[in-house]
Amino acid sequence: MNSYFLENTSSAIIAGGNSKRFGSTKLYILFRQKRLIDYAIELAHQLTNHTCIIVGNAEITNIPDIPQYKDIFSNCGPIGGIYTALVHSPTARVVILPCDMPFLSVAIYRILSDNSIDTRPVIAVSPDGIEPVVSIWHQSSIPAFEVAIQQKQYSLRPLMQELDANFVDLINGDSIYHPDWFRNINRMEDILTLENIPMIDEQ
């Protein structure tokens, strides 16, 4: 897979979830002899020159040379993770990556970047709907995040509407769409289900 570096952009991996459906933290779970978190790190390194990991309360071990930041506001869900990423980012624009989608591709973020409009958030739309943690955000949205969190409005949908987010339909909008891009691992049985699916760059 060719690198597609995004200028004036950093990457943030959202890894602070509680993994309730999985039953334990899934970041260290091996999928094809590689930890789930490592897939996200490799993708981030192909996108930008700076990567950080947003964690909940505990740091992730054996991750050298990548800064980790605990959620500024805990137990808020993805809105807290994205807010923390924006606050700590050394760049105004931040690519957001989930930690449990090993089939994500550089191509997704290329399409999102190509559809950027000013400082509006750019959000992927998959067959399952809006994917707010497969997205690009701008630090200018920090005040709106703070208001929403202070008011305990933890759903990202009203915030995305307020910020006039650009929702990019990756199913119908581009001929290179791949049906396995957004497959995620939420439960132990998902590992077995996805084990036989070829990695996209292997096909």
FENLIN-V60459 format. One record per backbone hydrogen bond with DSSP energy under -0.5 kcal/mol. NH is the residue of the N-H (numbers start at 0). CO is the residue of the C=O. If there is no record, write none. Layout:
NH | CO
NH | CO
This chain:
3 | 45
5 | 46
6 | 4
8 | 5
9 | 92
10 | 49
11 | 94
12 | 51
13 | 11
13 | 96
14 | 12
14 | 53
22 | 18
28 | 25
30 | 33
35 | 28
36 | 26
37 | 34
38 | 34
38 | 35
39 | 35
40 | 36
41 | 37
42 | 38
43 | 39
44 | 40
45 | 41
45 | 42
46 | 42
46 | 43
47 | 43
48 | 8
51 | 10
52 | 66
53 | 12
54 | 52
54 | 68
55 | 14
65 | 62
66 | 50
68 | 52
70 | 54
70 | 55
73 | 71
75 | 72
78 | 75
79 | 76
80 | 76
81 | 77
82 | 78
83 | 79
84 | 80
85 | 81
86 | 82
87 | 83
88 | 84
92 | 7
93 | 136
94 | 9
95 | 134
96 | 11
98 | 13
102 | 182
103 | 100
107 | 104
108 | 104
109 | 105
110 | 106
111 | 107
112 | 108
113 | 109
114 | 110
114 | 111
115 | 112
119 | 116
121 | 135
122 | 120
122 | 165
123 | 130
123 | 133
124 | 167
125 | 128
128 | 125
130 | 123
131 | 129
133 | 130
134 | 95
134 | 132
135 | 121
136 | 93
138 | 91
140 | 137
141 | 138
144 | 140
145 | 141
146 | 142
147 | 143
148 | 144
149 | 145
150 | 146
151 | 148
152 | 147
153 | 151
158 | 154
159 | 155
160 | 156
161 | 157
162 | 158
163 | 160
164 | 159
165 | 120
166 | 164
167 | 122
167 | 165
168 | 166
169 | 124
169 | 167
172 | 168
176 | 173
180 | 177
182 | 179
184 | 99
185 | 183
189 | 186
190 | 186
190 | 187
191 | 187
192 | 188
193 | 189
194 | 190
196 | 193
197 | 195
201 | 198
202 | 199
